[in-house]
Amino acid sequence: MNRAKFTILAATLGLALAFTISCGEHDWGENHLLGNSGNGGDYSSSSFGYNGSYEGSNPLLRQTLKVGYGISNATDFTGKEYLKYSLPRSSVSTFVNQDGTVTVCVSDEDAKTVHIYEFSMTLELQRQLSFPYEFDMFGAFTKDSDGNYYLFYAKEAADLYQKDADNEPENMLMVKYDRGGNKIKTYTRKPKVGTDKGIQLPFRAGNCRLEISGSMLAVYFARRMFKGEDDVAHQASYGFVLNKDTFEEVPVAKPYASHSFNQFILPINNGFVFVDHGDAYPRAFKFSRAYGDNSNIKYLNSFTFTGAVGENTTNAQMGGLAKTSGGYIFAGTYGESPNKRNLLILTFDEAITAISNPRYLTTYAASDNYSIGNPKIVGIGSGQYLLLWELYELSSTGASKYLTTKMQIINEAGNPFSPAKDIQGLRLNIGDVLRYNRQNGKVYWAINDLDMVNSLVLYALDARYAYADTDFTLPDGPGAKGGGYGLTLRRFNIYPDSAKTTVSINEEFTVDHSLSDLHSTTFPRTTSGVALVDDDNNILEILGTLDIPPISDSNRAVGKKIKCKVPDTVAPGKYKLRIAVKTEGKTEWRIVTQTDGTLPTFIDFTIK
């Protein structure tokens, strides 16, 4: 019997007590209630009747966890991923359990290991499990109400042609583990499926989803098929349904779209609604409802995207689907100008017979140079739905940079209850969904941390904050992307010798840096400083400062040099240097991050 490695954490008298059976090491990052001081409001344990107001003062709970291994980007830090024609599988996914606790799954692609982290609803880590990959690729995970884990793996088939695929061994595997990490069920599947062209390369140019409805376990993913008589390996979606208890296949009619560059599953009573982002058949968002009684599957397509059939670029992005009292509501983006997209809502009926025209909640014109990326939707009860999305600015060269994240609550028809609200710096997971917690009214998701390497960031956002009177800016530190009062770092090194990273107490040195504005408006006068920080990005000392005039696209802070000196109050040791800023009228120093994803944000620094 295979058994996962795991760690159990218990809290006793306010102390974290760790009982280690066998696990990889990890370090605590930070656990913050973000916002002003206060108790966060009074919450009911069973129901949240949103009344169009917000009286809490701590809208966000954030946990940063150092995991000790590299995590592939689950967030669009470069501003390029949302513009691609296909969506990648996310390396980080989140699940909210019936008791309100939270499970996060992270795939370590280098070590071929899946890590499961179990958190309380207030984000205290409780235990960790690790599972080695069973096949070369990890697709998705989910959990059931008994605490069992389901993981789907796959691998590429060796043969390329359909005529040779009959003898190909199994290349898909579903595994069920109990809550202690013991493997209790497996299901394998061969790549050749009847007269279908099969699954030669699973997950090609798309996503993989895994969801449960009752006793049914559905997996849905992108695939490259075997080459047929036309000598072309076509791409399409594929999926199947198992009984989660017996691991026998359930005869459910299968959805299909070609090509399909993103996939989504919404569990419903006795079935599922599958969603595809197609570029050919159809060239639209496609919705497919399948019931567990093997009745005929019902299809419904959205409006048709512009462009030729099979042209990969559709200038659209799937967000997600939620259930309404009389049907379904979908969020996505679309735009007819290249790379310039607006947020849209579609609604359709329970019978899957009629779909609305798109209702646009943003209306940026082509001349505005703004674009919407990574839209998310989740039902939060009382006929209300939380939308989150990221706003990007496009340059004349087509480059895209992150500006802010926005949230808004809408009704079943897609009508907003309040204006969209900025939640600056709160980044979204590209490929995963939002999970609503009925126990506390918060919405959960997780990402990797760009600034703090080998780290996981888990968020719990109070959905009612969409009704607050003020916007929110994520404080700096681990998990705070686009911090620094809205500035981004463009260059950072020690001048003139970038290799000189060791200095003595009271020795002078110079740091060279460049800043630019994340927004389209002129940025106010700023004091820029060189911050000495520890491994958790806590500012220990400002070693030097420089006044920076207002910053705009035509007047950037380029090549600004700051003279620095290490005071004798600092102990010798290993530290990091980062750039921090304090804008006019502010008293708090904030660390500046950067949105490119390829530039250094800190310098390893030794004081002797």
C-alpha positions as a printed NumPy array, in Angstrom:
array([[  0.   ,   0.   ,   0.   ],
       [  1.411,   3.363,  -0.994],
       [  1.311,   6.112,   1.549],
       [  1.858,   9.824,   1.122],
       [  4.383,  11.743,   3.161],
       [  2.647,  14.136,   5.496],
       [  3.011,  16.58 ,   8.354],
       [  0.392,  17.324,  11.014],
       [  0.344,  20.693,  12.736],
       [ -1.584,  21.266,  15.955],
       [ -2.16 ,  24.399,  17.99 ],
       [ -1.858,  24.122,  21.774],
       [ -1.999,  27.104,  24.145],
       [ -1.291,  29.416,  21.219],
       [  1.861,  27.524,  20.174],
       [  2.271,  25.737,  16.831],
       [  3.332,  22.178,  17.646],
       [  4.597,  20.139,  14.673],
       [  4.439,  16.336,  14.61 ],
       [  6.537,  15.235,  11.635],
       [  6.111,  11.772,  10.188],
       [  8.031,  12.365,   6.934],
       [  7.885,  15.556,   4.962],
       [  9.76 ,  18.275,   3.123],
       [ 10.692,  21.38 ,   5.047],
       [  8.736,  24.605,   4.854],
       [  8.864,  27.92 ,   6.645],
       [  6.045,  30.184,   7.714],
       [  5.781,  33.39 ,   5.779],
       [  3.114,  35.675,   7.165],
       [ -0.534,  35.53 ,   8.178],
       [ -2.15 ,  38.942,   7.979],
       [ -5.58 ,  40.395,   8.356],
       [ -5.271,  43.2  ,   5.857],
       [ -7.065,  46.508,   6.152],
       [ -7.691,  48.768,   9.113],
       [ -7.819,  47.426,  12.643],
       [-11.113,  45.928,  13.758],
       [-12.962,  42.658,  14.153],
       [-13.971,  42.289,  10.514],
       [-17.698,  42.453,  11.179],
       [-20.191,  39.947,  12.561],
       [-20.778,  36.838,  10.451],
       [-23.522,  34.245,  10.538],
       [-22.295,  30.66 ,  10.39 ],
       [-24.959,  29.535,   7.956],
       [-26.167,  32.322,   5.664],
       [-24.982,  35.642,   4.309],
       [-27.75 ,  37.982,   3.26 ],
       [-25.87 ,  40.641,   1.322],
       [-27.7  ,  43.914,   1.829],
       [-25.608,  46.242,  -0.32 ],
       [-23.4  ,  47.463,   2.519],
       [-20.089,  46.588,   4.143],
       [-19.293,  47.343,   7.762],
       [-16.215,  45.153,   8.283],
       [-12.696,  46.533,   8.404],
       [-10.53 ,  43.528,   7.51 ],
       [-11.583,  42.517,   4.001],
       [ -8.682,  40.179,   3.252],
       [ -6.855,  37.363,   4.981],
       [ -3.514,  36.397,   3.418],
       [ -1.14 ,  33.533,   4.179],
       [  2.322,  33.233,   2.634],
       [  3.998,  29.848,   2.963],
       [  7.592,  29.058,   1.978],
       [  7.375,  25.606,   0.43 ],
       [ 11.021,  24.93 ,  -0.428],
       [ 10.532,  24.195,  -4.157],
       [  9.849,  26.145,  -7.318],
       [  6.226,  26.755,  -8.328],
       [  5.405,  27.381, -11.971],
       [  3.628,  30.663, -12.559],
       [ -0.061,  30.473, -11.699],
       [ -0.375,  34.245, -12.1  ],
       [  0.01 ,  36.512, -15.107],
       [  3.013,  38.438, -13.79 ],
       [  4.311,  39.205, -17.308],
       [  0.993,  40.535, -18.65 ],
       [  1.255,  38.153, -21.608],
       [ -0.526,  34.966, -20.566],
       [ -4.083,  36.303, -20.803],
       [ -3.428,  37.329, -24.417],
       [ -2.427,  33.839, -25.551],
       [ -4.918,  31.775, -27.542],
       [ -4.829,  28.828, -25.11 ],
       [ -4.849,  28.714, -21.322],
       [ -2.209,  26.66 , -19.481],
       [ -2.955,  24.265, -16.645],
       [ -2.506,  25.955, -13.308],
       [  0.201,  24.636, -10.981],
       [ -1.872,  25.828,  -7.997],
       [ -5.533,  25.02 ,  -7.283],
       [ -7.848,  25.539,  -4.315],
       [-10.793,  23.668,  -2.833],
       [-13.143,  24.684,   0.003],
       [-14.426,  21.798,   2.117],
       [-17.942,  21.516,   3.577],
       [-16.7  ,  22.371,   7.084],
       [-15.101,  25.595,   5.807],
       [-11.514,  24.356,   5.848],
       [ -9.44 ,  24.927,   2.729],
       [ -7.27 ,  22.606,   0.641],
       [ -4.559,  23.841,  -1.735],
       [ -2.911,  21.571,  -4.303],
       [  0.487,  22.504,  -5.788],
       [  2.388,  20.561,  -8.442],
       [  6.188,  20.547,  -8.314],
       [  6.97 ,  19.784, -11.935],
       [ 10.725,  19.497, -11.388],
       [ 10.471,  16.875,  -8.629],
       [  7.347,  15.287, -10.17 ],
       [  5.48 ,  15.587,  -6.881],
       [  1.993,  16.798,  -5.932],
       [  1.764,  18.601,  -2.588],
       [ -1.508,  19.002,  -0.679],
       [ -1.797,  21.655,   2.047],
       [ -4.714,  21.667,   4.468],
       [ -5.619,  25.027,   6.061],
       [ -8.214,  26.172,   8.55 ],
       [-10.729,  28.722,   7.253],
       [ -8.542,  31.41 ,   8.892],
       [ -5.527,  30.067,   6.935],
       [ -3.549,  28.294,   9.64 ],
       [ -1.693,  25.354,   8.093],
       [ -2.874,  22.091,   9.65 ],
       [ -1.139,  19.365,   7.692],
       [  0.639,  18.533,   4.449],
       [  0.653,  15.481,   2.172],
       [  2.895,  14.735,  -0.811],
       [  2.227,  12.299,  -3.662],
       [  4.791,  11.314,  -6.321],
       [  3.585,  11.606,  -9.916],
       [  2.132,   8.332, -11.206],
       [  2.555,   9.367, -14.871],
       [  4.698,  12.081, -16.496],
       [  2.087,  14.859, -16.243],
       [ -0.274,  15.971, -13.503],
       [ -3.665,  17.23 , -14.635],
       [ -5.965,  18.184, -11.745],
       [ -7.192,  17.297,  -8.266],
       [-10.407,  17.436,  -6.255],
       [-11.808,  16.175,  -2.937],
       [-15.049,  14.598,  -1.78 ],
       [-17.081,  15.207,   1.374],
       [-15.365,  12.277,   3.135],
       [-11.942,  13.889,   2.718],
       [-10.726,  11.56 ,  -0.05 ],
       [ -8.383,  12.995,  -2.673],
       [ -8.658,  12.395,  -6.425],
       [ -5.664,  13.06 ,  -8.686],
       [ -5.563,  12.701, -12.472],
       [ -2.312,  11.965, -14.313],
       [ -1.443,  11.407, -17.959],
       [  1.441,  10.9  , -20.381],
       [  2.141,  11.208, -24.087],
       [  1.555,   8.133, -26.255],
       [  4.607,   6.998, -28.22 ],
       [  2.888,   6.499, -31.576],
       [  1.637,   9.454, -33.592],
       [ -0.751,   7.69 , -35.982],
       [ -4.229,   6.376, -35.305],
       [ -3.538,   3.164, -37.215],
       [ -0.747,   2.302, -34.755],
       [ -2.597,   3.263, -31.582],
       [ -4.386,  -0.042, -30.891],
       [ -1.43 ,  -1.487, -29.007],
       [ -0.581,   1.652, -27.07 ],
       [ -0.538,   1.107, -23.273],
       [ -2.595,   3.154, -20.843],
       [ -1.664,   6.848, -20.767],
       [ -4.334,   8.198, -18.375],
       [ -4.658,   7.382, -14.68 ],
       [ -7.121,   8.441, -11.964],
       [ -6.032,   7.757,  -8.386],
       [ -8.078,   7.933,  -5.176],
       [ -6.363,   8.425,  -1.824],
       [ -7.995,   8.472,   1.587],
       [ -7.511,  11.45 ,   3.908],
       [ -4.414,   9.801,   5.387],
       [ -2.709,   9.53 ,   2.017],
       [ -3.316,   5.811,   1.399],
       [ -3.973,   4.829,  -2.219],
       [ -7.31 ,   3.007,  -2.332],
       [ -8.485,   3.097,  -5.971],
       [ -6.959,   3.442,  -9.456],
       [ -8.458,   3.649, -12.929],
       [ -6.421,   3.529, -16.128],
       [ -7.458,   4.358, -19.65 ],
       [ -5.887,   3.67 , -23.034],
       [ -5.361,   6.448, -25.576],
       [ -7.319,   4.724, -28.359],
       [-11.05 ,   5.177, -27.812],
       [-13.268,   3.377, -30.345],
       [-13.468,   5.213, -33.654],
       [-12.36 ,   8.468, -32.019],
       [ -8.846,   9.646, -32.875],
       [ -7.916,   9.223, -29.252],
       [ -5.643,  11.019, -26.832],
       [ -2.068,  11.048, -28.123],
       [ -0.952,  14.015, -25.981],
       [ -3.21 ,  14.947, -23.044],
       [ -3.461,  18.593, -21.913],
       [ -2.125,  19.952, -25.231],
       [ -2.994,  23.664, -25.628],
       [ -5.548,  23.758, -22.861],
       [ -6.525,  23.028, -19.302],
       [ -7.614,  20.074, -17.169],
       [-10.544,  20.147, -14.722],
       [-11.807,  17.646, -12.161],
       [-15.143,  17.996, -10.304],
       [-17.634,  15.872,  -8.339],
       [-21.43 ,  15.755,  -8.514],
       [-22.989,  13.247,  -6.091],
       [-21.204,   9.951,  -6.751],
       [-19.925,  11.073, -10.173],
       [-16.335,  12.191, -10.787],
       [-15.834,  14.083, -14.075],
       [-12.538,  14.974, -15.748],
       [-12.36 ,  17.263, -18.785],
       [ -9.214,  18.353, -20.596],
       [ -7.528,  19.397, -23.825],
       [ -5.791,  16.827, -25.991],
       [ -3.887,  16.32 , -29.195],
       [ -5.325,  13.42 , -31.178],
       [ -3.51 ,  10.783, -33.211],
       [ -2.867,  11.61 , -36.849],
       [ -5.515,  10.262, -39.207],
       [ -5.663,   9.865, -42.961],
       [ -5.111,  13.614, -43.431],
       [ -1.741,  13.244, -41.624],
       [ -2.74 ,  16.027, -39.198],
       [ -2.825,  15.742, -35.388],
       [ -5.934,  17.729, -34.509],
       [ -6.632,  19.276, -31.112],
       [ -9.944,  18.995, -29.241],
       [-11.464,  18.497, -25.797],
       [-12.079,  15.148, -24.122],
       [-13.518,  13.842, -20.879],
       [-15.131,  10.961, -19.06 ],
       [-17.05 ,  10.291, -15.837],
       [-16.36 ,   7.695, -13.145],
       [-18.313,   6.509, -10.134],
       [-16.086,   7.857,  -7.38 ],
       [-16.845,   4.903,  -5.089],
       [-16.445,   1.971,  -7.506],
       [-14.157,   3.671, -10.05 ],
       [-16.224,   2.208, -12.851],
       [-17.034,   4.404, -15.83 ],
       [-20.463,   6.039, -15.782],
       [-22.175,   6.083, -19.226],
       [-22.54 ,   9.851, -19.545],
       [-22.741,  11.486, -22.964],
       [-19.425,  13.213, -23.662],
       [-19.035,  16.86 , -24.728],
       [-16.728,  17.795, -27.594],
       [-15.298,  20.944, -29.146],
       [-12.554,  21.413, -31.738],
       [-10.325,  23.18 , -31.207],
       [-10.796,  23.698, -27.455],
       [ -8.28 ,  25.998, -25.761],
       [ -9.799,  26.115, -22.28 ],
       [-12.152,  23.784, -20.406],
       [-14.447,  24.243, -17.411],
       [-16.78 ,  21.989, -15.383],
       [-19.721,  23.162, -13.283],
       [-21.228,  20.381, -11.108],
       [-25.042,  20.443, -11.076],
       [-27.679,  18.125,  -9.629],
       [-27.154,  14.673, -11.211],
       [-24.738,  15.957, -13.795],
       [-22.348,  18.573, -15.109],
       [-22.213,  21.555, -17.439],
       [-19.01 ,  21.56 , -19.49 ],
       [-17.654,  24.719, -21.116],
       [-15.199,  25.01 , -24.015],
       [-13.383,  27.941, -25.598],
       [-13.473,  26.964, -29.26 ],
       [-11.878,  28.45 , -32.371],
       [-13.498,  26.271, -35.059],
       [-16.397,  23.926, -34.265],
       [-17.714,  26.069, -32.748],
       [-15.814,  29.335, -32.946],
       [-17.462,  30.416, -29.706],
       [-17.887,  29.579, -26.053],
       [-19.678,  26.215, -25.998],
       [-21.874,  24.978, -23.125],
       [-22.751,  21.262, -22.829],
       [-25.069,  19.769, -20.187],
       [-24.799,  16.052, -19.446],
       [-26.833,  14.09 , -16.895],
       [-25.884,  10.871, -15.138],
       [-28.799,   8.946, -16.679],
       [-27.014,   8.938, -20.079],
       [-29.744,  11.047, -21.666],
       [-28.837,  13.066, -24.721],
       [-26.332,  15.81 , -24.112],
       [-27.579,  19.358, -24.807],
       [-25.397,  21.972, -26.487],
       [-25.569,  25.74 , -26.678],
       [-23.1  ,  28.116, -28.326],
       [-22.445,  31.76 , -27.573],
       [-22.052,  34.475, -30.198],
       [-19.448,  33.675, -32.869],
       [-15.967,  35.159, -32.546],
       [-14.65 ,  37.112, -35.521],
       [-11.999,  35.48 , -37.691],
       [-11.676,  32.412, -39.887],
       [-12.7  ,  28.944, -38.731],
       [ -9.688,  27.36 , -37.043],
       [ -7.787,  30.611, -36.613],
       [ -6.318,  30.093, -33.151],
       [ -6.508,  33.696, -31.998],
       [-10.079,  34.535, -30.959],
       [ -9.356,  37.598, -28.781],
       [-11.497,  36.018, -26.047],
       [-10.929,  34.455, -22.636],
       [-13.143,  32.137, -20.602],
       [-13.81 ,  33.192, -17.026],
       [-16.246,  30.747, -15.471],
       [-19.838,  29.577, -15.049],
       [-22.221,  29.686, -12.082],
       [-25.752,  28.399, -11.407],
       [-28.71 ,  30.791, -11.129],
       [-32.256,  30.12 ,  -9.934],
       [-33.463,  29.685, -13.51 ],
       [-30.349,  28.736, -15.439],
       [-26.729,  29.801, -15.662],
       [-24.497,  32.882, -15.774],
       [-21.103,  33.032, -17.495],
       [-18.264,  35.564, -17.335],
       [-15.579,  36.042, -19.965],
       [-13.811,  38.643, -22.084],
       [-13.916,  39.522, -25.751],
       [-12.881,  42.29 , -28.114],
       [-12.801,  42.735, -31.859],
       [ -9.612,  44.848, -31.744],
       [ -6.418,  42.781, -31.284],
       [ -5.515,  42.287, -27.61 ],
       [ -8.155,  44.79 , -26.405],
       [-10.88 ,  43.034, -24.468],
       [-13.872,  43.928, -22.324],
       [-15.627,  41.998, -19.567],
       [-18.87 ,  40.32 , -20.633],
       [-21.715,  38.35 , -19.089],
       [-23.842,  35.678, -20.794],
       [-26.968,  34.084, -19.323],
       [-28.938,  31.06 , -20.523],
       [-31.87 ,  28.999, -19.348],
       [-32.048,  25.755, -17.396],
       [-33.238,  23.829, -20.464],
       [-30.178,  24.923, -22.491],
       [-32.34 ,  26.329, -25.287],
       [-31.592,  30.067, -25.47 ],
       [-28.595,  32.232, -24.66 ],
       [-28.419,  35.995, -24.244],
       [-26.407,  38.448, -26.239],
       [-23.257,  39.51 , -24.387],
       [-23.753,  42.18 , -21.745],
       [-20.564,  44.195, -21.401],
       [-19.694,  45.444, -17.918],
       [-16.658,  47.341, -19.208],
       [-16.723,  49.396, -22.384],
       [-13.137,  50.415, -23.104],
       [-12.765,  51.705, -26.644],
       [ -9.936,  50.638, -28.934],
       [ -8.362,  54.06 , -28.437],
       [ -8.296,  53.656, -24.636],
       [ -5.413,  51.131, -24.673],
       [ -6.882,  49.128, -21.8  ],
       [ -7.662,  45.415, -21.73 ],
       [ -9.361,  43.018, -19.3  ],
       [ -7.678,  39.751, -18.342],
       [ -8.279,  36.672, -16.198],
       [-11.983,  37.18 , -15.333],
       [-13.506,  35.123, -12.486],
       [-17.082,  34.557, -11.296],
       [-18.471,  32.738,  -8.265],
       [-21.902,  32.585,  -6.662],
       [-22.012,  34.037,  -3.125],
       [-25.639,  33.301,  -2.21 ],
       [-28.851,  35.353,  -2.232],
       [-28.825,  35.52 ,  -6.047],
       [-25.54 ,  37.441,  -6.113],
       [-22.27 ,  36.753,  -7.918],
       [-18.79 ,  38.084,  -7.279],
       [-16.707,  39.094, -10.282],
       [-12.939,  39.603, -10.116],
       [-10.77 ,  40.658, -13.039],
       [ -7.435,  42.291, -13.82 ],
       [ -7.011,  45.542, -15.724],
       [ -4.017,  45.921, -18.048],
       [ -2.635,  48.833, -20.031],
       [ -1.424,  48.257, -23.582],
       [  1.49 ,  50.243, -25.011],
       [  1.89 ,  51.31 , -28.631],
       [  4.167,  48.276, -29.138],
       [  1.497,  45.879, -27.871],
       [  3.164,  45.228, -24.529],
       [  0.77 ,  44.764, -21.625],
       [  1.313,  45.776, -17.999],
       [ -0.821,  45.103, -14.959],
       [ -2.611,  48.117, -13.479],
       [ -5.032,  46.847, -10.854],
       [ -7.521,  44.153,  -9.899],
       [-11.231,  44.94 ,  -9.691],
       [-14.223,  43.383,  -7.962],
       [-17.956,  43.803,  -8.428],
       [-21.144,  42.032,  -7.338],
       [-23.885,  41.416,  -9.912],
       [-27.325,  39.794,  -9.882],
       [-28.598,  36.817, -11.893],
       [-29.217,  39.01 , -14.934],
       [-25.704,  40.449, -14.835],
       [-26.785,  43.825, -13.469],
       [-24.24 ,  45.363, -11.041],
       [-25.262,  46.115,  -7.47 ],
       [-22.451,  48.65 ,  -7.068],
       [-19.623,  50.265,  -9.052],
       [-16.502,  48.194,  -9.7  ],
       [-13.98 ,  48.514,  -6.873],
       [-10.171,  48.542,  -7.065],
       [ -8.267,  45.982,  -4.996],
       [ -4.813,  47.061,  -6.123],
       [ -2.11 ,  44.38 ,  -6.131],
       [ -4.388,  41.427,  -5.368],
       [ -3.373,  39.085,  -8.193],
       [ -5.536,  36.279,  -9.565],
       [ -4.812,  32.677, -10.526],
       [ -4.801,  32.347, -14.321],
       [ -6.163,  28.818, -14.607],
       [ -8.004,  28.106, -11.367],
       [-11.455,  29.122, -10.129],
       [-12.663,  31.114,  -7.129],
       [-14.099,  29.033,  -4.257],
       [-16.841,  30.466,  -2.046],
       [-16.897,  29.446,   1.627],
       [-20.459,  29.29 ,   2.98 ],
       [-19.153,  29.09 ,   6.538],
       [-17.713,  32.626,   6.6  ],
       [-18.755,  34.376,   3.374],
       [-15.215,  34.631,   2.015],
       [-13.863,  33.739,  -1.406],
       [-10.614,  31.74 ,  -1.57 ],
       [ -7.876,  31.264,  -4.148],
       [ -4.105,  30.731,  -4.192],
       [ -1.159,  31.792,  -6.366],
       [  2.615,  31.485,  -6.408],
       [  4.636,  34.459,  -5.154],
       [  6.94 ,  36.168,  -7.643],
       [  8.85 ,  38.317,  -5.14 ],
       [  9.312,  35.63 ,  -2.52 ],
       [ 10.685,  32.615,  -4.401],
       [  9.489,  29.103,  -3.571],
       [  6.419,  30.506,  -1.838],
       [  2.669,  29.95 ,  -1.958],
       [  0.148,  32.723,  -1.261],
       [ -3.42 ,  31.914,  -0.168],
       [ -6.134,  34.611,  -0.058],
       [ -9.531,  34.798,   1.64 ],
       [-11.468,  37.868,   0.466],
       [-14.693,  39.06 ,   2.077],
       [-17.086,  39.309,  -0.884],
       [-19.074,  42.024,   0.89 ],
       [-16.126,  44.386,   0.498],
       [-17.46 ,  45.119,  -2.99 ],
       [-20.021,  47.302,  -1.189],
       [-17.431,  49.294,   0.795],
       [-17.053,  53.034,   0.228],
       [-13.283,  52.953,  -0.241],
       [-10.874,  51.153,  -2.558],
       [ -8.285,  48.78 ,  -1.185],
       [ -4.531,  48.569,  -1.84 ],
       [ -2.715,  45.395,  -0.879],
       [  0.049,  46.284,   1.61 ],
       [  3.583,  45.457,   0.528],
       [  5.482,  42.391,   1.532],
       [  5.165,  38.793,   0.329],
       [  2.267,  38.436,  -2.048],
       [  1.97 ,  42.166,  -2.76 ],
       [  2.336,  42.543,  -6.512],
       [  2.394,  46.02 ,  -7.988],
       [  2.978,  47.511,  -4.546],
       [  5.075,  50.592,  -3.941],
       [  2.089,  52.951,  -4.255],
       [  1.638,  51.913,  -7.906],
       [  5.233,  52.193,  -9.15 ],
       [  7.124,  49.393, -10.871],
       [ 10.867,  48.735, -10.809],
       [ 12.618,  48.781, -14.19 ],
       [ 16.32 ,  48.618, -13.248],
       [ 18.169,  47.856, -10.025],
       [ 21.897,  47.353,  -9.435],
       [ 24.883,  48.582,  -7.433],
       [ 26.765,  51.278,  -9.354],
       [ 29.259,  51.165, -10.972],
       [ 30.249,  47.597, -10.065],
       [ 27.187,  45.319,  -9.815],
       [ 29.399,  42.536,  -8.409],
       [ 30.214,  44.578,  -5.307],
       [ 27.629,  43.139,  -2.945],
       [ 29.73 ,  43.028,   0.232],
       [ 30.443,  46.215,   2.211],
       [ 31.717,  47.158,   5.65 ],
       [ 29.97 ,  49.13 ,   8.382],
       [ 30.021,  52.887,   7.493],
       [ 31.273,  52.144,   3.956],
       [ 29.594,  54.204,   1.231],
       [ 28.225,  52.734,  -1.996],
       [ 25.785,  53.776,  -4.758],
       [ 22.648,  52.063,  -6.055],
       [ 21.306,  52.739,  -9.565],
       [ 17.596,  52.216, -10.262],
       [ 14.785,  53.145, -12.639],
       [ 11.072,  53.49 , -11.883],
       [  7.963,  53.869, -14.018],
       [  4.284,  54.378, -13.294],
       [  1.748,  51.547, -13.438],
       [ -1.071,  53.966, -14.208],
       [ -1.838,  56.325, -17.059],
       [ -1.894,  59.441, -14.908],
       [  1.108,  61.382, -13.655],
       [  2.546,  59.942, -10.44 ],
       [  3.213,  62.439,  -7.599],
       [  6.557,  63.496,  -6.149],
       [  8.249,  60.56 ,  -4.432],
       [ 11.143,  59.789,  -2.111],
       [ 12.982,  56.695,  -3.272],
       [ 15.083,  54.717,  -0.822],
       [ 17.389,  51.712,  -0.652],
       [ 15.892,  49.334,   1.912],
       [ 17.846,  46.732,   3.844],
       [ 15.422,  43.811,   4.326],
       [ 15.404,  40.335,   5.852],
       [ 14.301,  37.125,   4.127],
       [ 10.651,  37.942,   4.816],
       [ 10.991,  41.398,   3.181],
       [ 10.681,  43.275,   6.459],
       [ 12.367,  46.676,   6.127],
       [ 15.166,  46.884,   8.72 ],
       [ 16.843,  50.121,   7.661],
       [ 16.727,  52.74 ,   4.883],
       [ 20.354,  53.118,   3.788],
       [ 19.927,  56.097,   1.481],
       [ 17.237,  58.282,  -0.111],
       [ 16.647,  60.428,  -3.179],
       [ 13.795,  62.802,  -4.049],
       [ 12.114,  61.867,  -7.343],
       [ 10.02 ,  64.423,  -9.296],
       [  6.553,  63.467, -10.598],
       [  6.662,  60.417, -12.893],
       [  4.716,  59.977, -16.126],
       [  5.128,  58.082, -19.408],
       [  7.083,  61.043, -20.793],
       [  9.075,  61.675, -17.6  ],
       [ 10.219,  58.397, -16.091],
       [ 12.728,  58.063, -13.269],
       [ 15.553,  56.507, -15.289],
       [ 19.048,  55.813, -14.02 ],
       [ 18.526,  57.456, -10.646],
       [ 21.501,  56.969,  -8.309],
       [ 21.157,  56.824,  -4.522],
       [ 24.194,  57.255,  -2.254],
       [ 24.045,  54.802,   0.635],
       [ 25.925,  53.941,   3.81 ],
       [ 25.49 ,  51.129,   6.317],
       [ 25.14 ,  52.591,   9.841],
       [ 26.881,  51.004,  12.797],
       [ 23.488,  50.121,  14.276],
       [ 23.185,  47.262,  11.75 ],
       [ 24.684,  43.913,  12.7  ],
       [ 27.016,  42.153,  10.235],
       [ 25.344,  39.38 ,   8.278],
       [ 23.526,  38.433,   5.07 ],
       [ 20.614,  40.622,   3.94 ],
       [ 18.846,  41.804,   0.798],
       [ 18.583,  45.238,  -0.768],
       [ 15.295,  46.411,  -2.254],
       [ 13.942,  49.692,  -3.546],
       [ 11.256,  51.309,  -1.41 ],
       [  9.283,  54.496,  -1.986],
       [  7.37 ,  57.005,   0.087],
       [  5.115,  59.273,  -1.934],
       [  4.409,  62.898,  -1.091],
       [  2.112,  63.136,   1.932],
       [  2.704,  59.498,   2.984],
       [  4.677,  58.29 ,   5.994],
       [  4.936,  54.585,   5.192],
       [  7.779,  53.13 ,   3.134],
       [  6.601,  50.534,   0.602],
       [  8.751,  48.057,  -1.299],
       [  8.559,  48.425,  -5.089],
       [  7.98 ,  45.232,  -7.066],
       [  8.056,  44.88 , -10.837],
       [  5.617,  43.525, -13.398],
       [  8.002,  42.228, -16.061],
       [  8.788,  38.93 , -14.36 ],
       [ 12.36 ,  38.798, -15.724],
       [ 14.052,  41.662, -13.858],
       [ 15.658,  41.353, -10.401],
       [ 13.686,  42.858,  -7.53 ],
       [ 16.385,  42.468,  -4.881],
       [ 20.156,  42.229,  -4.46 ],
       [ 21.743,  39.704,  -2.1  ],
       [ 23.86 ,  41.85 ,   0.199],
       [ 26.478,  41.048,   2.855],
       [ 27.615,  43.4  ,   5.617],
       [ 30.972,  42.574,   7.178]])
